[in-house]
Amino acid sequence: MNTDLLHLWEQAGGFAKFIVITLAIMSVWSLTVTLQKLIKVKKSEKETRKFAPQFSRAIQEENLDQAIALAEKNKVSHVARVLGGALSEVKPLLRDRATITAADINSAERAVERQMMIMLAEFKRGSGILATVGSTAPFVGLLGTTMGIVNAFQAMSAGGASGGLAGIGAGIAEALITTAFGLLVAIPAVWAYNYFTTKVENLSVEMTYTSKELIDYLIKSVGSEFGRSIFTKEFQAQKAVSGSGHIHS
């Protein structure tokens, strides 16, 4: 049996049309958010794939000026923005790394954490909309179905026994369309929500790993080549405080 959607729309009552319009708005809203998030994630991943090897090469060659320039240039990359936040904190001191202290490294770590929070908030933006649409669209459709069935039985009651099932069959069919429409709206939204939730977790791991690599590099670079005694004393003192709660004399 072919379903003539236009005929069903014309025969539907005012409440059913309201439900269909509501679901259509929810569908457009969730698909728009999905497309925006997908474009943002793909652009960030594409630029990160280009940025990461160049940045790693600059770090290996001890060319911090180039590394900073790359981080500032590739603003779309999530990794570049996080690493750029750390480098910006110590950039004025990189000309003379003997002046970098443990407090400066800690400041760079806090800058990384702040930038990661910003990036994660940006990547998660819109996820609440997808979750809301995915969880509520079936119930909105079910509401339309429930009211449609109520109307169908009321029509059968008003028509007496002559109507029978044949008399309410069309009404029930029209009512069930809203449930089907609700599921069609909800399923893509749930898929998109789960996809982006997993994707954000993976991006978070990338940002955490690369930022830790950079902080380790700064610690080793300062400690091994410049001012090791000054830096080591401050750094070991802070480790003693954080590890035991007090500094041993």
PEQUIKA-V892639 format. One record per pair of residues at least 12 apart in sequence whose ideal C-beta (glycine too) atoms are under 10 Angstrom apart, sorted by the first residue. I is the first residue (numbers start at 1). J is the second residue. D is the distance in whole Angstrom. If there is no record, write none. Layout:
BEGIN
i=[I | I]
j=[J | J]
d=[D | D]
END
This chain:
BEGIN
i=[1 | 3 | 3 | 3 | 5 | 5 | 5 | 7 | 7 | 8 | 8 | 8 | 8 | 8 | 9 | 9 | 11 | 11 | 11 | 11 | 12 | 12 | 12 | 12 | 12 | 12 | 12 | 13 | 13 | 13 | 13 | 13 | 13 | 13 | 15 | 15 | 15 | 15 | 15 | 15 | 15 | 16 | 16 | 16 | 16 | 16 | 16 | 16 | 16 | 16 | 16 | 17 | 17 | 18 | 18 | 19 | 19 | 19 | 19 | 19 | 19 | 19 | 19 | 19 | 19 | 19 | 19 | 19 | 19 | 20 | 20 | 20 | 20 | 20 | 20 | 20 | 22 | 22 | 22 | 22 | 22 | 22 | 22 | 22 | 22 | 23 | 23 | 23 | 23 | 23 | 23 | 23 | 23 | 23 | 23 | 23 | 23 | 23 | 23 | 24 | 24 | 25 | 25 | 26 | 26 | 26 | 26 | 26 | 26 | 26 | 26 | 26 | 26 | 26 | 27 | 27 | 27 | 27 | 27 | 27 | 27 | 27 | 27 | 28 | 29 | 29 | 29 | 29 | 29 | 29 | 29 | 30 | 30 | 30 | 30 | 30 | 30 | 30 | 30 | 30 | 30 | 30 | 30 | 30 | 30 | 30 | 31 | 31 | 31 | 31 | 31 | 31 | 32 | 32 | 33 | 33 | 33 | 33 | 33 | 33 | 33 | 33 | 33 | 33 | 33 | 34 | 34 | 34 | 34 | 34 | 34 | 34 | 34 | 34 | 34 | 34 | 35 | 36 | 36 | 37 | 37 | 37 | 37 | 37 | 37 | 37 | 37 | 37 | 37 | 37 | 37 | 37 | 37 | 38 | 38 | 38 | 38 | 40 | 40 | 40 | 40 | 40 | 40 | 40 | 41 | 41 | 41 | 41 | 41 | 41 | 41 | 41 | 42 | 43 | 43 | 44 | 44 | 44 | 44 | 44 | 44 | 44 | 44 | 44 | 44 | 44 | 44 | 45 | 45 | 45 | 45 | 45 | 45 | 45 | 45 | 46 | 46 | 47 | 47 | 47 | 47 | 47 | 47 | 47 | 47 | 48 | 48 | 48 | 48 | 48 | 48 | 48 | 48 | 48 | 48 | 48 | 49 | 49 | 50 | 50 | 50 | 50 | 50 | 51 | 51 | 51 | 51 | 51 | 51 | 51 | 51 | 51 | 51 | 52 | 52 | 52 | 52 | 52 | 52 | 52 | 52 | 54 | 54 | 54 | 54 | 54 | 54 | 55 | 55 | 55 | 55 | 55 | 55 | 55 | 55 | 55 | 55 | 55 | 55 | 55 | 55 | 56 | 56 | 57 | 58 | 58 | 59 | 59 | 59 | 59 | 59 | 59 | 60 | 62 | 62 | 62 | 64 | 64 | 64 | 64 | 64 | 64 | 64 | 64 | 64 | 65 | 65 | 65 | 67 | 67 | 67 | 67 | 67 | 67 | 68 | 68 | 68 | 68 | 68 | 68 | 68 | 69 | 69 | 70 | 70 | 70 | 71 | 71 | 71 | 71 | 71 | 71 | 71 | 71 | 72 | 72 | 72 | 72 | 77 | 78 | 78 | 78 | 78 | 78 | 78 | 78 | 78 | 78 | 78 | 78 | 78 | 79 | 79 | 79 | 79 | 79 | 79 | 79 | 79 | 80 | 81 | 81 | 81 | 81 | 81 | 81 | 82 | 82 | 82 | 82 | 82 | 82 | 82 | 82 | 82 | 82 | 82 | 82 | 82 | 82 | 83 | 83 | 83 | 83 | 83 | 83 | 83 | 83 | 83 | 83 | 84 | 84 | 84 | 85 | 85 | 85 | 85 | 85 | 85 | 85 | 85 | 85 | 85 | 85 | 86 | 86 | 86 | 86 | 86 | 86 | 86 | 86 | 86 | 86 | 86 | 86 | 86 | 86 | 87 | 87 | 87 | 87 | 87 | 88 | 88 | 88 | 89 | 89 | 89 | 89 | 89 | 89 | 89 | 89 | 89 | 89 | 89 | 90 | 90 | 90 | 90 | 90 | 90 | 90 | 91 | 92 | 93 | 93 | 94 | 94 | 94 | 96 | 96 | 97 | 97 | 97 | 97 | 97 | 97 | 97 | 97 | 98 | 98 | 98 | 98 | 98 | 98 | 98 | 99 | 99 | 99 | 99 | 99 | 100 | 100 | 100 | 100 | 100 | 100 | 100 | 100 | 100 | 101 | 101 | 101 | 101 | 101 | 101 | 101 | 101 | 102 | 102 | 102 | 102 | 102 | 102 | 102 | 102 | 102 | 102 | 102 | 102 | 103 | 103 | 103 | 104 | 104 | 104 | 104 | 105 | 105 | 105 | 105 | 105 | 105 | 105 | 105 | 105 | 106 | 106 | 106 | 106 | 108 | 108 | 108 | 108 | 108 | 109 | 109 | 109 | 109 | 109 | 111 | 112 | 112 | 112 | 112 | 112 | 112 | 112 | 113 | 113 | 115 | 115 | 116 | 116 | 116 | 116 | 116 | 119 | 119 | 119 | 119 | 120 | 120 | 120 | 120 | 120 | 122 | 123 | 123 | 123 | 123 | 123 | 123 | 123 | 124 | 124 | 124 | 126 | 126 | 126 | 127 | 127 | 127 | 127 | 127 | 128 | 129 | 129 | 129 | 130 | 130 | 130 | 130 | 130 | 130 | 130 | 130 | 130 | 130 | 131 | 131 | 131 | 131 | 131 | 131 | 132 | 132 | 133 | 133 | 133 | 133 | 133 | 133 | 133 | 134 | 134 | 134 | 134 | 134 | 134 | 134 | 134 | 134 | 134 | 135 | 135 | 135 | 135 | 136 | 136 | 136 | 136 | 137 | 137 | 137 | 137 | 137 | 137 | 137 | 137 | 137 | 137 | 138 | 138 | 138 | 138 | 138 | 138 | 138 | 138 | 138 | 139 | 139 | 139 | 140 | 140 | 140 | 140 | 140 | 140 | 141 | 141 | 141 | 141 | 141 | 141 | 141 | 141 | 141 | 141 | 141 | 141 | 142 | 142 | 142 | 142 | 142 | 142 | 143 | 143 | 143 | 144 | 144 | 144 | 144 | 144 | 144 | 144 | 144 | 145 | 145 | 145 | 145 | 145 | 145 | 145 | 145 | 145 | 145 | 146 | 146 | 146 | 147 | 147 | 148 | 148 | 148 | 148 | 148 | 148 | 148 | 148 | 148 | 149 | 149 | 149 | 149 | 149 | 149 | 150 | 150 | 151 | 151 | 151 | 151 | 151 | 152 | 152 | 152 | 152 | 152 | 152 | 152 | 152 | 152 | 153 | 153 | 153 | 154 | 154 | 155 | 155 | 155 | 155 | 156 | 156 | 219 | 219 | 219 | 222 | 223]
j=[173 | 173 | 177 | 180 | 20 | 177 | 181 | 170 | 174 | 20 | 170 | 173 | 174 | 177 | 174 | 177 | 170 | 171 | 173 | 174 | 144 | 148 | 171 | 174 | 175 | 177 | 178 | 144 | 147 | 148 | 151 | 171 | 174 | 175 | 143 | 144 | 147 | 148 | 150 | 151 | 178 | 144 | 145 | 147 | 148 | 151 | 171 | 174 | 175 | 177 | 178 | 144 | 178 | 144 | 147 | 140 | 141 | 142 | 143 | 144 | 145 | 147 | 148 | 175 | 177 | 178 | 179 | 181 | 182 | 140 | 141 | 144 | 177 | 178 | 181 | 182 | 137 | 140 | 141 | 143 | 144 | 178 | 181 | 182 | 185 | 133 | 136 | 137 | 138 | 140 | 141 | 144 | 178 | 181 | 182 | 183 | 184 | 185 | 186 | 181 | 185 | 133 | 185 | 129 | 132 | 133 | 134 | 136 | 137 | 140 | 182 | 185 | 186 | 189 | 133 | 137 | 181 | 182 | 184 | 185 | 186 | 188 | 189 | 185 | 126 | 129 | 130 | 132 | 133 | 185 | 189 | 126 | 129 | 130 | 131 | 132 | 133 | 134 | 137 | 185 | 186 | 188 | 189 | 190 | 192 | 193 | 130 | 133 | 185 | 188 | 189 | 192 | 126 | 129 | 125 | 126 | 127 | 128 | 129 | 130 | 133 | 189 | 192 | 193 | 196 | 126 | 129 | 130 | 133 | 188 | 189 | 191 | 192 | 193 | 195 | 196 | 192 | 125 | 126 | 122 | 123 | 124 | 125 | 126 | 127 | 129 | 130 | 192 | 193 | 195 | 196 | 199 | 200 | 192 | 195 | 196 | 199 | 76 | 78 | 122 | 123 | 125 | 126 | 196 | 78 | 123 | 195 | 196 | 199 | 200 | 202 | 203 | 199 | 76 | 77 | 74 | 76 | 77 | 78 | 79 | 80 | 81 | 119 | 122 | 123 | 203 | 206 | 76 | 77 | 78 | 79 | 199 | 202 | 203 | 206 | 76 | 77 | 73 | 74 | 75 | 76 | 77 | 78 | 79 | 80 | 74 | 76 | 77 | 78 | 79 | 80 | 81 | 203 | 206 | 207 | 210 | 77 | 79 | 70 | 74 | 76 | 77 | 80 | 70 | 71 | 73 | 74 | 76 | 77 | 78 | 79 | 80 | 83 | 70 | 74 | 77 | 79 | 80 | 83 | 206 | 210 | 66 | 67 | 70 | 73 | 74 | 80 | 67 | 68 | 69 | 70 | 71 | 74 | 77 | 79 | 80 | 83 | 84 | 87 | 210 | 214 | 210 | 213 | 70 | 70 | 71 | 83 | 213 | 214 | 217 | 218 | 221 | 217 | 217 | 221 | 225 | 87 | 90 | 91 | 94 | 95 | 97 | 217 | 218 | 221 | 91 | 94 | 95 | 83 | 84 | 87 | 94 | 214 | 217 | 83 | 84 | 87 | 88 | 90 | 91 | 94 | 84 | 87 | 83 | 84 | 87 | 83 | 84 | 85 | 86 | 87 | 88 | 91 | 214 | 84 | 87 | 88 | 91 | 119 | 115 | 116 | 118 | 119 | 120 | 122 | 123 | 203 | 204 | 206 | 207 | 210 | 119 | 203 | 206 | 207 | 209 | 210 | 211 | 214 | 210 | 115 | 116 | 118 | 119 | 122 | 207 | 111 | 112 | 113 | 114 | 115 | 116 | 118 | 119 | 206 | 207 | 208 | 210 | 211 | 214 | 108 | 111 | 112 | 115 | 207 | 210 | 211 | 213 | 214 | 215 | 111 | 112 | 115 | 108 | 110 | 111 | 112 | 113 | 114 | 115 | 116 | 118 | 119 | 211 | 105 | 107 | 108 | 109 | 110 | 111 | 112 | 113 | 115 | 210 | 211 | 214 | 215 | 218 | 108 | 111 | 112 | 214 | 218 | 108 | 111 | 115 | 104 | 105 | 106 | 107 | 108 | 109 | 110 | 111 | 112 | 114 | 218 | 104 | 105 | 107 | 108 | 111 | 218 | 222 | 108 | 104 | 108 | 222 | 218 | 221 | 222 | 226 | 227 | 218 | 221 | 222 | 223 | 225 | 226 | 227 | 231 | 222 | 225 | 226 | 227 | 228 | 230 | 231 | 222 | 226 | 227 | 230 | 231 | 218 | 219 | 221 | 222 | 223 | 226 | 227 | 230 | 231 | 222 | 227 | 230 | 231 | 233 | 234 | 235 | 238 | 219 | 222 | 230 | 231 | 232 | 233 | 234 | 235 | 236 | 237 | 238 | 239 | 234 | 235 | 238 | 218 | 222 | 231 | 234 | 215 | 218 | 219 | 222 | 223 | 231 | 234 | 235 | 238 | 215 | 234 | 235 | 238 | 211 | 214 | 215 | 218 | 219 | 211 | 212 | 214 | 215 | 218 | 211 | 207 | 208 | 210 | 211 | 212 | 214 | 215 | 208 | 211 | 207 | 211 | 203 | 204 | 207 | 208 | 211 | 200 | 203 | 204 | 207 | 200 | 201 | 203 | 204 | 207 | 200 | 196 | 199 | 200 | 201 | 203 | 204 | 207 | 196 | 197 | 200 | 192 | 193 | 196 | 192 | 193 | 196 | 197 | 200 | 193 | 189 | 192 | 193 | 188 | 189 | 190 | 191 | 192 | 193 | 194 | 195 | 196 | 197 | 189 | 190 | 192 | 193 | 194 | 197 | 189 | 193 | 185 | 186 | 188 | 189 | 190 | 192 | 193 | 185 | 186 | 187 | 188 | 189 | 190 | 191 | 192 | 193 | 194 | 186 | 189 | 190 | 193 | 182 | 185 | 186 | 189 | 181 | 182 | 183 | 184 | 185 | 186 | 187 | 188 | 189 | 190 | 179 | 181 | 182 | 183 | 184 | 185 | 186 | 187 | 190 | 179 | 182 | 186 | 178 | 179 | 181 | 182 | 185 | 186 | 175 | 176 | 177 | 178 | 179 | 180 | 181 | 182 | 183 | 184 | 185 | 186 | 175 | 176 | 178 | 179 | 182 | 183 | 178 | 179 | 182 | 174 | 175 | 176 | 177 | 178 | 179 | 181 | 182 | 172 | 174 | 175 | 176 | 177 | 178 | 179 | 180 | 181 | 182 | 175 | 178 | 179 | 175 | 178 | 171 | 172 | 173 | 174 | 175 | 176 | 177 | 178 | 179 | 168 | 171 | 172 | 174 | 175 | 176 | 171 | 175 | 168 | 171 | 172 | 174 | 175 | 167 | 168 | 169 | 170 | 171 | 172 | 173 | 174 | 175 | 168 | 171 | 172 | 168 | 171 | 167 | 168 | 170 | 171 | 168 | 171 | 231 | 232 | 235 | 235 | 235]
d=[9 | 8 | 8 | 10 | 10 | 8 | 10 | 10 | 9 | 9 | 9 | 8 | 5 | 6 | 9 | 9 | 7 | 9 | 10 | 6 | 9 | 8 | 10 | 6 | 9 | 8 | 9 | 10 | 8 | 7 | 6 | 9 | 8 | 10 | 9 | 7 | 5 | 8 | 10 | 8 | 10 | 5 | 9 | 7 | 6 | 8 | 10 | 7 | 7 | 8 | 6 | 9 | 10 | 8 | 10 | 6 | 7 | 10 | 6 | 3 | 9 | 8 | 9 | 10 | 10 | 5 | 10 | 8 | 8 | 10 | 9 | 7 | 8 | 6 | 6 | 10 | 9 | 6 | 9 | 9 | 9 | 10 | 10 | 10 | 10 | 9 | 10 | 6 | 10 | 6 | 6 | 8 | 7 | 5 | 6 | 10 | 8 | 5 | 9 | 8 | 8 | 10 | 10 | 9 | 9 | 5 | 10 | 8 | 6 | 7 | 9 | 6 | 9 | 8 | 8 | 8 | 9 | 10 | 8 | 4 | 9 | 8 | 8 | 10 | 10 | 6 | 9 | 9 | 7 | 10 | 9 | 9 | 6 | 6 | 10 | 9 | 4 | 8 | 8 | 7 | 9 | 7 | 4 | 10 | 7 | 9 | 10 | 9 | 9 | 7 | 8 | 8 | 9 | 9 | 9 | 4 | 8 | 9 | 5 | 6 | 9 | 9 | 8 | 10 | 9 | 8 | 9 | 7 | 10 | 7 | 8 | 9 | 4 | 9 | 9 | 8 | 9 | 9 | 7 | 10 | 8 | 9 | 8 | 5 | 8 | 10 | 8 | 8 | 10 | 9 | 6 | 9 | 10 | 8 | 9 | 8 | 9 | 9 | 10 | 8 | 7 | 9 | 9 | 10 | 9 | 7 | 9 | 7 | 6 | 8 | 10 | 8 | 10 | 5 | 9 | 10 | 6 | 6 | 5 | 8 | 9 | 9 | 9 | 9 | 8 | 7 | 10 | 10 | 8 | 8 | 10 | 9 | 9 | 8 | 9 | 8 | 9 | 10 | 5 | 9 | 5 | 4 | 9 | 9 | 7 | 8 | 9 | 4 | 6 | 5 | 7 | 10 | 9 | 7 | 10 | 9 | 9 | 10 | 10 | 7 | 10 | 8 | 10 | 6 | 8 | 8 | 4 | 9 | 5 | 10 | 7 | 5 | 9 | 10 | 10 | 8 | 6 | 9 | 10 | 9 | 8 | 8 | 9 | 6 | 10 | 9 | 10 | 6 | 10 | 10 | 5 | 7 | 8 | 9 | 8 | 7 | 7 | 10 | 10 | 8 | 9 | 9 | 9 | 9 | 6 | 9 | 9 | 8 | 8 | 6 | 10 | 9 | 9 | 10 | 8 | 9 | 8 | 9 | 8 | 5 | 9 | 9 | 10 | 9 | 9 | 9 | 8 | 9 | 8 | 9 | 7 | 10 | 9 | 10 | 9 | 7 | 5 | 8 | 10 | 6 | 8 | 10 | 10 | 9 | 9 | 10 | 5 | 3 | 9 | 9 | 6 | 8 | 10 | 10 | 6 | 9 | 8 | 10 | 10 | 9 | 9 | 10 | 5 | 9 | 9 | 7 | 6 | 9 | 7 | 6 | 10 | 9 | 9 | 6 | 6 | 9 | 5 | 8 | 10 | 9 | 6 | 9 | 8 | 6 | 9 | 9 | 9 | 6 | 9 | 10 | 5 | 6 | 9 | 6 | 9 | 5 | 9 | 7 | 5 | 9 | 10 | 10 | 8 | 9 | 9 | 6 | 6 | 9 | 5 | 10 | 9 | 10 | 8 | 8 | 9 | 4 | 6 | 9 | 7 | 4 | 8 | 9 | 9 | 9 | 9 | 9 | 4 | 7 | 9 | 5 | 5 | 10 | 8 | 10 | 6 | 6 | 7 | 8 | 8 | 9 | 10 | 8 | 9 | 9 | 7 | 9 | 7 | 9 | 10 | 5 | 4 | 9 | 8 | 4 | 9 | 10 | 10 | 6 | 8 | 8 | 5 | 9 | 7 | 9 | 10 | 10 | 10 | 9 | 9 | 10 | 10 | 8 | 9 | 9 | 7 | 5 | 10 | 7 | 4 | 7 | 9 | 8 | 9 | 4 | 4 | 9 | 7 | 8 | 9 | 9 | 7 | 9 | 10 | 7 | 9 | 9 | 5 | 10 | 8 | 8 | 9 | 7 | 9 | 9 | 7 | 6 | 10 | 5 | 8 | 10 | 9 | 9 | 9 | 7 | 9 | 9 | 4 | 4 | 9 | 8 | 5 | 9 | 7 | 10 | 8 | 9 | 9 | 9 | 10 | 7 | 6 | 6 | 8 | 10 | 8 | 9 | 7 | 9 | 9 | 10 | 9 | 7 | 9 | 8 | 6 | 7 | 10 | 8 | 9 | 10 | 6 | 9 | 9 | 8 | 9 | 9 | 4 | 9 | 8 | 7 | 10 | 8 | 8 | 8 | 10 | 7 | 5 | 7 | 7 | 9 | 8 | 8 | 6 | 7 | 10 | 8 | 6 | 8 | 10 | 8 | 8 | 5 | 10 | 6 | 8 | 10 | 8 | 9 | 6 | 9 | 10 | 8 | 9 | 6 | 6 | 7 | 8 | 9 | 8 | 10 | 9 | 9 | 5 | 8 | 9 | 5 | 4 | 9 | 9 | 7 | 9 | 8 | 8 | 10 | 5 | 10 | 9 | 8 | 9 | 7 | 7 | 9 | 4 | 9 | 9 | 9 | 9 | 5 | 8 | 8 | 4 | 4 | 8 | 8 | 6 | 9 | 8 | 9 | 8 | 9 | 9 | 9 | 8 | 9 | 8 | 5 | 7 | 8 | 4 | 4 | 9 | 10 | 7 | 9 | 7 | 10 | 5 | 6 | 10 | 8 | 5 | 9 | 10 | 10 | 7 | 9 | 8 | 9 | 9 | 6 | 8 | 9 | 10 | 9 | 9 | 5 | 4 | 7 | 6 | 2 | 7 | 9 | 8 | 8 | 10 | 10 | 8 | 6 | 7 | 10 | 8 | 9 | 9 | 9 | 7 | 9 | 8 | 3 | 7 | 8 | 8 | 9 | 9 | 5 | 6 | 8 | 5 | 4 | 9 | 10 | 8 | 8 | 9 | 9 | 7 | 9 | 7 | 7 | 9 | 6 | 2 | 8 | 8 | 7 | 9 | 8 | 8 | 6 | 10 | 5 | 8 | 10 | 9 | 9 | 6 | 10 | 9 | 8 | 9 | 4 | 9 | 8 | 3 | 5 | 9 | 8 | 6 | 7 | 8 | 9 | 9 | 9 | 7 | 7 | 10 | 6 | 5 | 8 | 8 | 10 | 7 | 9 | 8]
END
